Amino acid sequence: MKKIIIRKTEEMENWRRNINSEINFIPTMGNLHNGHIKLISTAKKDNSNANLVSIFINPLQFDNKIDLENYPKTIDNDIKISFANGADAIFIPSIEDIYPPNNENIKFLKAPLELSSSLCGLNRIGHFDGVCTVVYRLLSLINPKNLYLGEKDWQQLLILKNLVLTKKLNIAIKSIPTQRDFDGIPLSSRNVHLSKKERKLIRFFSNELLEAKKIFQQEKKFCLTEILKKLSAEKISIEYLEHLHPHTLQKAKSEDNISLLAGAIRCGETRLIDHVFLMKRKPIIAIDGPAGSGKSTVTKLIAKKLKLLYLDTGAMYRALSWLLIKENIDYTKEKILQNILKNISIVFKSNDNSHQDVFINNNCVTKEIRSQEISSIVSKISSIKEVRKFLVEEQRKIGESGGLVAEGRDIGTTVFPYAELKIFLTASIDERAKRRKSDKNSKDSQNIELDTLKELIKKRDFEDSNREISPLVKANDAIEIITDKYSIDEVVDKIIDLYNDKIPKDTQI
Ligand code: PAF
C-alpha cells in the first residue's frame, strides 16, 4: 500500500473509498514515544488492515491555555516514527478541518458523569467532553474496524469504550498496557517538560504504586494512607490517589479481585498520572452450558490462546463415575460414598501438544470417560450432594490462584461465583445432537441414531437443570452465546474479545 499523508477531510474520504481494506485507527496528539510505537506496531501485527495514525492536538481537551501552547510539537519526527513502525497513512488535519466553523453537523459531546466526574475529571473540567467530541468526530470521518488505545489513560479508555457502546458503533477497541521508561515512570508526551528534580519525584510516585502492587500480590492488602504519607514526606503535590473498582470507578470493595490504584501528581507546571492494578489472584473465566454446546472445544482453545490452565470439571465428574462403576460401589449409600471420597485423587496432566489427560487414583481414564455408559450415568452421580461438595472443593483448590478457564455446568454460579468473565454457551438441540454424532472422541455417540441422540440430550438437559444442588442455570452476570450460527473460531474470538475488554492487559502479563 502506498504510504500517504492526508491533511483534508475530503482527502480522507477519497483514501477511505479507494483502499480495499478495513482500517486500524491509532489516534494521537503527536510527540510520539514508545507507547505510541507499541500501539502502531501492535495494530500492524494484529491483522492486514490499513493502519491509520492521526496527529491532532485537540484544543477542546485542554482546560488550560498555557498547557495547550506548551504541548510538545514534533510533527516531522512523528511522521518518520509512524511510517517506520507500520502506519500506512497519517492524518494531520487542521483545527478547521475537525471543527469547521458554523458546521451544524459537528456534535459536541458530554462524557458520562459516572465515569468522568472523578479522578482526572475533578480538576480538568470539560477534558473528557473534549476527548469524546474529537474521537467521535474522527471515528465518523474514518469509520475504522479497530481503535487502538493505551491503558495508560485508563479513565479515558473506559469513557471511550462507553462512547462506542452508547453510539452503537461497530468498532472493536484494542488496548495495550502502560509502557514504562527504564526507571518505572509511564511514558507520556509530557515527560519532556520534566526537570531532573521533577523526574525524581514522579519516579518516587510511580515506584510507590508499583511497590503497592507487589505487596498486594503477596499480602492481598495495602495501606493507602501509608502511601499518601510517604508522598507528602517527599513534598509531592498529590491531586488524587484513589483505590477504585477498575470499571465502575466506584470505591473498591473487599470482594473485588482486581482493583485500580490511580493517582495524579503535580510536578511544577506538569501534571502526571499513573496507576496500577491490584490483583488478589489471576483472572478466571467460567464457561457453563449444556451438553454439546461446544464448551470443551472452545474452552481448550481459549486456554491455549490465553495461556490459561484448562479445568474440565465435567471430566472430574465422569472420572469419579468411572471409578464408582468399575469398583462396583453402591454410591447410593452415604457412608460408603463418604469413605470412598476420602481417598480419591483426580489429577490433570498436559503434554507438550497441550493435550490433557485425566487420572483418577493414578488410572489414566481420558478415553474411558467418554463412553455412552458414563454419559448415561454421570448426570445422576453428579447430582449426589457428597459428590458435588467434594468435587467443588477440589475445583476451588485448583483455582485458588486463578489463571484458569473452567468449563462445566455450575462454574459461574457455584464453583467460581467471582469469576471475572462468565459465559453461558448454548445451541439448539438439533445442532447439539449433530455435533455429538460427529464427535471423534465419542465412538458411542457416532453409532447412535440422530433422533435417539436428541432424546438423550433432552433427558440430560432436564436432569441437569432440575437437580436440587447446583442445577444448570445461567448465572445472572453471565453472557449467553448461542453458537448455532458461529464457527468455533468465531466463538473463541468473541470470548477472547470479551476477556480483553474486562481484564486490563497489565494484569495479563
Ligand atoms: O490520548 C490521547 O492522546 C488523546 O486524548 C486522543 C485519544 C488522541 C484524543 O485527542
Residues whose N, C-alpha, C, O or C-beta is under 5 A from the ligand:
A	BS01	PAF	P27 T28 M29 F56 N58 V131 V134
